[in-house]
Amino acid sequence: MIRELWAEWVAGFRALAFDRFPYRRFATALLLGLVGGWVFVLLKLPLPWMLGPMTICTLAAIVSAPVAAPPVIRPPMTVVIGVLLGASFTPELIRQAPLWLPSVAGLVVFMAACAVLCVTFFRRVGGFDRTTAYFAGMPGGLVEMVTVGEEKGGDARMIALVHSARILLVVLSLPFVVQWIEGVPLGGRRTAGMSLLDTPLASDLWLIACGLAGILLGQILRLPAKYLLGPMLATAIVHVTGISDFHPPAEIVIVAQLVLGVTIGCRFVGTPSRLILRVLALSVGSTIILLGLTVLFAWLVSRFSGYGMVPLMLAYSPGGLAEMSLVALALKIEVAFVAAQHIIRIFLVMVLAGPLFGLFTRGEPPATGTGDDGP
C-alpha cells in the first residue's frame, strides 16, 4: 500500500516538471482567479474567492484563453480542505449523530427523486443514449460515474462535462439561494478562522501532521477520495479526542477556495466552445431540477429533524463533497454535518449506481457510446 502511494507521489512530482506542467497557463488561470475573486469582493457577492475564480476561468475556457489547471494540483489542495473539514468535528457533534437518522432517510428519497428526474431529463431533452443519460443523471461522484459509465459503454467525455457543469452551476447558484432564504447578505461575511499571522506555530504543525497522517490513513483504509477523507478523518480524531482544537488560518481557507474555483472553471479547457455551451445549457435545466428538489426536501425534512432548512440545503445539494463542504465552512453553517451527509450520498451512489443500472437497462440494446441517439 505504501509502495503504491509512493509511486503515485513520484508520478505527481514528475508531472510538475517544466517540460510537462503548463506553468504559464496555470499562472494565467490563478491571476484571472485573483481578479475574479477581487471583483466579487468589491461587488459583495457570496463566496467571492470561490465563485469569482470559478466564473472567470469558465469564461476563459469558453473563449479558448490560454489557461490550465492540471489534475496534479488538486490533491495537495484537497488535503488542505480535508483538514479544514475535520477541524469542524467535535465530541458534541458525535453525540448528535443518532439525530441524523431523519436527514439520512430524507437524503435517500431525495437522491432517488434526483436520479429519476435528471436521467429522464438528459434522455428526453438532451437526447443522450440510455447509458450516458443514466450516469450523467446520477447525483454525485464525478470520477466514479465517468469510470463506471465508460465501462458500461457510455460517452465518458459527456458524462464528465455534465458532472463538471453540475458542480459549477450548483456551487455558483446555491449561495444566492441561501442568501435569499436567510434574508441576510452573505457577501460581507468574514472568512472563518484566525489570521495566519495570529495562528500559533503549534496549529500550523498540527495542520501539516494531520494532512500527512491522513494521506497514509486514506491509503491504508482504501478510502474513496483518500486525499480528502483521510485527512478529514485524521483531523476529526484529533479534535474529537481533545488532543488539539487547532483551526486552519483564514488565508488558507481563501487559498483553498481560490484554487478549487480555478480548477472547476478550467475543467472545460480544451473542449470546443459549442459543446461547452450545449452542456451548460442542458445543465441549467438539470440544476433547476436539483435545486428545486433540494429546497423542497430541505423544507420537508426540517419539519421532522433538529436541523434547519439552510444546513439541510447545503447537506443535500449535489454540488460535490469538497465544494459544498467548503461552502458550508465559508458560511459557518454546520460544516461537519454537511460533510457527513455528502459522504453518505457519495457512498450510496458508488454502491448502488452499478447494480441499479442493470435493472434500468434490462431488455435494452447496448449503448453506442455516442452520447445521443443520432447516427
VEXDREN-2710 file (C-alpha; in Angstrom, 1 decimal):
% VEXDREN-2710
k/r/px/py/pz
1/MET/0.0/0.0/0.0
2/ILE/2.7/2.4/1.0
3/ARG/4.6/1.5/-2.2
4/GLU/1.6/2.4/-4.3
5/LEU/1.3/5.7/-2.6
6/TRP/5.0/6.5/-3.1
7/ALA/4.7/5.6/-6.8
8/GLU/1.7/7.9/-7.0
9/TRP/3.7/10.8/-5.4
10/VAL/6.7/10.2/-7.7
11/ALA/4.4/10.4/-10.7
12/GLY/2.9/13.6/-9.3
13/PHE/6.3/15.2/-8.9
14/ARG/7.3/14.2/-12.4
15/ALA/4.1/15.8/-13.7
16/LEU/5.4/19.1/-12.3
17/ALA/8.5/19.0/-14.5
18/PHE/8.9/22.2/-16.6
19/ASP/8.5/20.3/-19.8
20/ARG/5.2/18.7/-18.7
21/PHE/3.4/21.2/-16.5
22/PRO/1.9/24.3/-18.2
23/TYR/3.2/26.8/-15.7
24/ARG/2.4/29.8/-17.8
25/ARG/-1.2/28.8/-18.4
26/PHE/-1.7/27.8/-14.7
27/ALA/-0.2/31.2/-13.6
28/THR/-2.6/32.9/-16.0
29/ALA/-5.5/31.0/-14.5
30/LEU/-4.5/31.9/-11.0
31/LEU/-4.1/35.6/-12.0
32/LEU/-7.5/35.6/-13.6
33/GLY/-8.9/33.8/-10.5
34/LEU/-7.5/36.6/-8.2
35/VAL/-9.1/39.2/-10.5
36/GLY/-12.4/37.4/-10.4
37/GLY/-12.2/37.0/-6.6
38/TRP/-11.4/40.6/-6.1
39/VAL/-14.3/41.7/-8.4
40/PHE/-16.7/39.5/-6.4
41/VAL/-15.4/41.0/-3.2
42/LEU/-16.0/44.6/-4.5
43/LEU/-19.5/43.6/-5.5
44/LYS/-20.0/42.0/-2.1
45/LEU/-21.2/38.7/-3.7
46/PRO/-21.3/35.4/-1.7
47/LEU/-18.1/33.3/-1.5
48/PRO/-16.1/35.7/-3.6
49/TRP/-12.8/33.7/-3.6
50/MET/-14.5/30.6/-4.9
51/LEU/-17.3/31.9/-7.2
52/GLY/-15.2/34.7/-8.7
53/PRO/-12.3/32.4/-9.9
54/MET/-14.8/29.8/-11.0
55/THR/-16.8/32.2/-13.1
56/ILE/-13.9/33.9/-14.8
57/CYS/-12.0/30.7/-15.6
58/THR/-15.1/29.2/-17.1
59/LEU/-15.5/32.2/-19.3
60/ALA/-11.8/31.9/-20.2
61/ALA/-12.3/28.3/-21.2
62/ILE/-15.3/29.2/-23.4
63/VAL/-13.2/31.7/-25.3
64/SER/-10.2/29.4/-25.5
65/ALA/-7.9/31.6/-23.4
66/PRO/-4.5/30.2/-22.5
67/VAL/-5.4/28.9/-19.0
68/ALA/-5.0/25.4/-17.4
69/ALA/-5.3/23.8/-14.0
70/PRO/-4.0/20.2/-14.4
71/PRO/-5.3/17.5/-12.1
72/VAL/-2.0/17.1/-10.3
73/ILE/-2.6/20.4/-8.4
74/ARG/-5.9/19.2/-6.9
75/PRO/-4.6/16.5/-4.4
76/PRO/-2.5/18.9/-2.3
77/MET/-5.4/21.4/-2.0
78/THR/-7.8/18.5/-1.4
79/VAL/-5.6/17.5/1.6
80/VAL/-5.9/21.1/3.0
81/ILE/-9.7/21.0/2.5
82/GLY/-9.9/17.6/4.3
83/VAL/-8.1/19.1/7.3
84/LEU/-10.3/22.2/7.2
85/LEU/-13.4/19.9/7.3
86/GLY/-12.0/17.6/10.0
87/ALA/-11.4/20.6/12.3
88/SER/-15.2/21.1/12.4
89/PHE/-15.9/17.8/14.2
90/THR/-16.4/17.9/17.9
91/PRO/-17.4/15.5/20.7
92/GLU/-20.8/17.2/20.8
93/LEU/-21.4/16.6/17.1
94/ILE/-20.6/12.9/17.5
95/ARG/-23.2/12.6/20.3
96/GLN/-25.7/14.2/17.9
97/ALA/-25.1/11.5/15.2
98/PRO/-28.2/9.5/16.1
99/LEU/-30.3/12.6/15.4
100/TRP/-29.1/12.4/11.8
101/LEU/-31.5/9.5/11.0
102/PRO/-34.3/11.6/9.7
103/SER/-32.0/13.6/7.5
104/VAL/-30.3/10.4/6.1
105/ALA/-33.8/8.9/5.4
106/GLY/-34.7/12.1/3.6
107/LEU/-31.4/12.0/1.7
108/VAL/-32.1/8.6/0.3
109/VAL/-35.5/9.6/-1.0
110/PHE/-34.0/12.9/-2.3
111/MET/-31.3/11.0/-4.2
112/ALA/-33.9/8.7/-5.8
113/ALA/-36.0/11.7/-6.9
114/CYS/-33.0/13.5/-8.4
115/ALA/-31.8/10.4/-10.2
116/VAL/-35.2/9.7/-11.8
117/LEU/-35.9/13.3/-12.9
118/CYS/-32.3/14.1/-14.1
119/VAL/-31.9/10.8/-16.0
120/THR/-35.2/11.4/-17.7
121/PHE/-34.3/15.0/-18.5
122/PHE/-31.0/14.0/-20.1
123/ARG/-32.7/11.2/-22.0
124/ARG/-35.7/13.2/-23.3
125/VAL/-34.3/16.7/-23.6
126/GLY/-30.6/16.1/-24.0
127/GLY/-31.1/13.2/-26.4
128/PHE/-28.4/11.1/-24.7
129/ASP/-28.2/7.4/-25.1
130/ARG/-29.5/5.4/-22.1
131/THR/-26.2/4.7/-20.5
132/THR/-24.8/8.2/-20.9
133/ALA/-28.1/9.7/-19.6
134/TYR/-28.1/7.3/-16.6
135/PHE/-24.6/8.0/-15.4
136/ALA/-24.8/11.8/-16.2
137/GLY/-28.0/12.0/-14.2
138/MET/-26.7/10.3/-11.0
139/PRO/-26.4/12.8/-8.2
140/GLY/-22.7/12.6/-7.4
141/GLY/-19.3/11.0/-7.8
142/LEU/-17.8/12.6/-10.9
143/VAL/-14.8/10.3/-11.1
144/GLU/-16.8/7.2/-10.2
145/MET/-19.6/7.9/-12.6
146/VAL/-17.2/8.6/-15.5
147/THR/-15.3/5.4/-14.8
148/VAL/-18.3/3.1/-14.5
149/GLY/-20.2/4.9/-17.3
150/GLU/-17.4/4.4/-19.7
151/GLU/-17.1/0.7/-18.7
152/LYS/-20.8/0.3/-19.5
153/GLY/-20.4/1.9/-22.9
154/GLY/-21.4/5.5/-22.2
155/ASP/-19.9/8.6/-23.5
156/ALA/-17.2/9.3/-20.9
157/ARG/-16.5/12.9/-22.1
158/MET/-20.1/13.9/-22.0
159/ILE/-20.6/12.3/-18.5
160/ALA/-17.6/14.2/-17.2
161/LEU/-18.7/17.5/-18.8
162/VAL/-22.2/17.2/-17.4
163/HIS/-21.0/16.4/-13.9
164/SER/-18.5/19.3/-14.1
165/ALA/-21.2/21.6/-15.2
166/ARG/-23.5/20.4/-12.4
167/ILE/-20.9/21.2/-9.8
168/LEU/-20.1/24.5/-11.4
169/LEU/-23.8/25.7/-11.6
170/VAL/-24.9/24.3/-8.2
171/VAL/-21.9/25.8/-6.4
172/LEU/-22.4/29.1/-8.3
173/SER/-26.1/29.4/-7.6
174/LEU/-26.7/27.8/-4.2
175/PRO/-25.1/30.6/-2.1
176/PHE/-27.5/33.1/-3.7
177/VAL/-30.4/30.8/-2.9
178/VAL/-29.2/30.6/0.7
179/GLN/-28.8/34.3/0.8
180/TRP/-32.4/34.7/-0.4
181/ILE/-33.8/32.3/2.1
182/GLU/-31.9/33.7/5.0
183/GLY/-32.6/37.2/4.0
184/VAL/-29.1/38.2/5.0
185/PRO/-26.3/39.3/2.6
186/LEU/-23.5/36.7/2.6
187/GLY/-21.0/38.8/0.7
188/GLY/-19.9/40.7/3.8
189/ARG/-19.2/37.6/6.0
190/ARG/-15.7/37.3/7.1
191/THR/-13.8/34.1/6.3
192/ALA/-13.7/31.7/9.2
193/GLY/-10.5/31.3/11.2
194/MET/-7.7/33.4/12.6
195/SER/-5.2/35.2/10.5
196/LEU/-2.0/33.4/9.6
197/LEU/0.0/36.0/11.5
198/ASP/-2.0/35.3/14.7
199/THR/-2.1/31.5/14.4
200/PRO/0.3/29.7/16.9
201/LEU/3.1/27.6/15.3
202/ALA/1.6/24.5/17.0
203/SER/-1.6/24.9/15.0
204/ASP/0.4/25.0/11.7
205/LEU/2.3/21.9/12.7
206/TRP/-0.9/20.1/13.6
207/LEU/-2.3/21.0/10.2
208/ILE/0.7/19.5/8.4
209/ALA/0.8/16.4/10.6
210/CYS/-2.9/15.7/10.2
211/GLY/-2.6/16.1/6.4
212/LEU/0.3/13.7/6.1
213/ALA/-1.1/11.2/8.6
214/GLY/-4.5/11.4/6.8
215/ILE/-3.0/10.6/3.4
216/LEU/-1.4/7.4/4.8
217/LEU/-4.7/6.6/6.6
218/GLY/-6.7/7.0/3.5
219/GLN/-4.3/4.8/1.6
220/ILE/-4.3/2.1/4.2
221/LEU/-8.1/2.1/4.6
222/ARG/-8.6/2.3/0.8
223/LEU/-10.9/5.2/1.2
224/PRO/-12.6/6.7/-1.8
225/ALA/-11.3/10.3/-2.3
226/LYS/-8.5/9.4/0.1
227/TYR/-6.8/12.8/-0.2
228/LEU/-10.0/14.4/1.2
229/LEU/-11.5/11.8/3.6
230/GLY/-8.1/10.6/5.0
231/PRO/-7.0/14.0/6.3
232/MET/-10.6/14.8/7.4
233/LEU/-10.7/11.6/9.4
234/ALA/-7.3/12.1/11.0
235/THR/-8.1/15.7/12.0
236/ALA/-11.6/14.7/13.3
237/ILE/-9.9/12.1/15.5
238/VAL/-7.6/14.8/16.9
239/HIS/-10.5/17.1/17.6
240/VAL/-13.0/14.6/19.0
241/THR/-10.4/13.1/21.4
242/GLY/-9.5/16.5/22.6
243/ILE/-5.8/16.2/21.7
244/SER/-5.9/19.6/19.9
245/ASP/-8.5/22.1/18.9
246/PHE/-6.5/23.8/16.2
247/HIS/-8.2/25.6/13.3
248/PRO/-6.5/26.5/9.9
249/PRO/-5.8/30.2/9.3
250/ALA/-8.3/32.3/7.3
251/GLU/-5.7/32.8/4.5
252/ILE/-5.5/29.1/3.9
253/VAL/-9.3/28.9/3.6
254/ILE/-9.1/31.7/1.0
255/VAL/-6.4/29.9/-1.0
256/ALA/-8.4/26.6/-0.9
257/GLN/-11.4/28.4/-2.3
258/LEU/-9.3/30.2/-4.9
259/VAL/-7.6/27.0/-6.2
260/LEU/-10.8/25.0/-6.1
261/GLY/-12.6/27.7/-8.1
262/VAL/-9.9/27.8/-10.7
263/THR/-9.8/24.0/-11.1
264/ILE/-13.6/23.8/-11.5
265/GLY/-13.6/26.6/-14.1
266/CYS/-10.6/25.1/-16.0
267/ARG/-12.3/21.6/-16.3
268/PHE/-13.7/22.8/-19.6
269/VAL/-10.3/23.8/-21.1
270/GLY/-9.7/22.0/-24.4
271/THR/-13.4/21.4/-25.1
272/PRO/-15.0/23.0/-28.1
273/SER/-16.9/26.2/-27.2
274/ARG/-20.1/24.9/-28.8
275/LEU/-20.0/21.8/-26.8
276/ILE/-19.4/23.7/-23.5
277/LEU/-22.3/26.0/-24.2
278/ARG/-24.6/23.0/-25.1
279/VAL/-23.6/21.2/-21.9
280/LEU/-24.1/24.3/-19.8
281/ALA/-27.5/25.0/-21.4
282/LEU/-28.6/21.4/-20.6
283/SER/-27.1/21.7/-17.1
284/VAL/-29.1/24.8/-16.4
285/GLY/-32.2/22.7/-16.7
286/SER/-30.9/19.9/-14.5
287/THR/-29.6/22.4/-12.0
288/ILE/-33.1/23.9/-11.7
289/ILE/-34.5/20.4/-11.1
290/LEU/-31.8/19.7/-8.5
291/LEU/-32.1/23.0/-6.6
292/GLY/-35.9/22.8/-6.7
293/LEU/-35.7/19.3/-5.1
294/THR/-33.1/20.5/-2.7
295/VAL/-35.2/23.3/-1.4
296/LEU/-38.3/21.1/-1.2
297/PHE/-36.7/18.2/0.7
298/ALA/-34.8/20.6/3.0
299/TRP/-38.1/22.2/3.9
300/LEU/-39.8/18.9/4.4
301/VAL/-37.0/17.2/6.5
302/SER/-36.5/20.4/8.6
303/ARG/-40.1/19.7/9.9
304/PHE/-39.0/16.3/11.2
305/SER/-35.4/16.8/12.3
306/GLY/-33.4/19.1/14.6
307/TYR/-31.7/20.8/11.7
308/GLY/-32.8/24.0/10.0
309/MET/-33.6/24.4/6.3
310/VAL/-30.3/26.0/5.3
311/PRO/-28.0/23.3/6.8
312/LEU/-30.1/20.7/5.1
313/MET/-29.9/22.5/1.8
314/LEU/-26.2/22.5/1.9
315/ALA/-26.2/18.9/3.0
316/TYR/-28.5/17.7/0.2
317/SER/-27.3/19.9/-2.7
318/PRO/-25.3/17.6/-5.0
319/GLY/-22.5/20.1/-5.8
320/GLY/-19.6/17.9/-4.8
321/LEU/-18.3/16.9/-1.4
322/ALA/-15.3/19.2/-1.2
323/GLU/-17.1/22.1/-2.9
324/MET/-20.3/22.1/-0.8
325/SER/-18.4/21.4/2.5
326/LEU/-16.1/24.4/1.7
327/VAL/-19.2/26.5/1.1
328/ALA/-20.6/25.4/4.5
329/LEU/-17.2/26.2/6.0
330/ALA/-17.1/29.7/4.4
331/LEU/-20.6/30.4/5.6
332/LYS/-20.0/28.9/9.0
333/ILE/-23.0/26.6/8.7
334/GLU/-22.9/23.1/10.3
335/VAL/-19.8/22.1/8.4
336/ALA/-19.3/18.6/9.9
337/PHE/-23.0/17.7/9.4
338/VAL/-22.9/18.9/5.8
339/ALA/-19.7/16.9/5.1
340/ALA/-21.1/13.8/6.7
341/GLN/-24.3/13.9/4.6
342/HIS/-22.3/14.3/1.4
343/ILE/-20.1/11.4/2.3
344/ILE/-23.2/9.2/2.8
345/ARG/-24.6/10.5/-0.5
346/ILE/-21.4/9.7/-2.5
347/PHE/-21.1/6.3/-0.8
348/LEU/-24.7/5.3/-1.7
349/VAL/-24.2/6.4/-5.3
350/MET/-21.0/4.5/-5.6
351/VAL/-22.5/1.3/-4.1
352/LEU/-26.0/1.4/-5.8
353/ALA/-25.4/3.1/-9.2
354/GLY/-23.8/0.0/-10.8
355/PRO/-26.4/-2.6/-9.7
356/LEU/-29.4/-0.3/-10.4
357/PHE/-28.0/0.3/-13.9
358/GLY/-28.6/-3.4/-14.7
359/LEU/-32.3/-3.0/-13.7
360/PHE/-32.6/0.3/-15.6
361/THR/-31.4/-1.2/-18.9
362/ARG/-32.8/-4.7/-18.6
363/GLY/-34.0/-5.8/-22.0
364/GLU/-32.4/-2.8/-23.8
365/PRO/-29.8/-2.9/-26.6
366/PRO/-26.2/-2.0/-25.6
367/ALA/-25.3/1.7/-25.6
368/THR/-23.4/3.1/-28.6
369/GLY/-21.3/5.5/-26.5
370/THR/-22.0/8.4/-28.7
371/GLY/-23.9/10.5/-26.1
372/ASP/-27.1/10.6/-28.3
373/ASP/-29.4/8.5/-30.4
374/GLY/-28.4/10.0/-33.7
375/PRO/-26.2/8.3/-36.3
END
